[in-house]
């Protein structure tokens, strides 16, 4: 059984959804990132960047256990393990991977910065908010053009869609609509209606508090430097 160290965030949900779609047996192990669980030595042993998600598969490629961190790498691994959601032909495979990288390099970072400056920053900086909202708008336009003549990002439903959808599902929190992006809206609904996606999104959701993030949690999540990470690791290991 695959062990999944995660939390109910877009990056965590990517892996939850993929496991549900593939029908793999797994156990979700919560890593409360607001409480500092990500600095515990046992987690850092498999995720040296102190970020969720990470997995341990006792049945790795050579029959030995393997651990992986970084959600994109985990999706590629699970797709290779099961032969699903990543085309075998090279053209289809690289087309899928380029849209996976689009999520990893653009959709995730830009949505993350937008959420931070819009919802969590102690000072509301109009320039930062405007800059990232415009970039999210641009990315929605890129997706809309891509989806104008195809059902999914790389043709067939793939890890590119599984990676992107959890980040985009929260667009309403940013006071954005999809009115000018009908193809993206259609794609969002089609994926959201998939039972495996709904099951994956539900994983760990009950563990997250609906209360606003307090200052201690913000310091843990947004105040990390090499020194603070080292100190947090020492405390977690004591």
Secondary structure, DSSP 8 states (H G I E B T S, - for coil): -EEEEE-SSHHHHHHHHHHHHHT--EEEEE--TTTTGGGSHHHHTT-TT--S-EEEESS-TTSS-EEEESHHHHHHHHHHHHT-SS-SSHHHHHHHHHHHHHIIIIIHHHHHHHHIIIII-SS--HHHHHHHHHHHHHHHHHHHHHGGG-SBTTBSS-HHHHHHHHHHTTGGGGT---TT-HHHHHHHHHHHT-HHHHHHHHTTGGGS--S---HHHHHHHH---HHHHHHHHHHHH-
